[in-house]
C-alpha cells in the first residue's frame, strides 16, 4: 500500500509538470499529507475534508 501511495503521489506531481521549487512544494506536499491521512486513518473522508479546507483557505487568502 505504501509503495503504491508513493508512486501515485509522484505521478501526480510529475503530471502537473512543476518547474520551480515552489511549484514542487505546492504540488508535492499536500498530496503527501492527504495520502498519509488516508493511510493512517483508513478513511478517504479525512483526505477529502483536508483537501476542502486547503482549497478554502487558498481561495480566501488569494
Secondary structure as GFF3:
##gff-version 3
##sequence-region A 1 62
A	DSSP	alpha_helix	2	15	.	.	.	ID=ss1
A	DSSP	alpha_helix	21	41	.	.	.	ID=ss2
A	DSSP	alpha_helix	44	61	.	.	.	ID=ss3
###
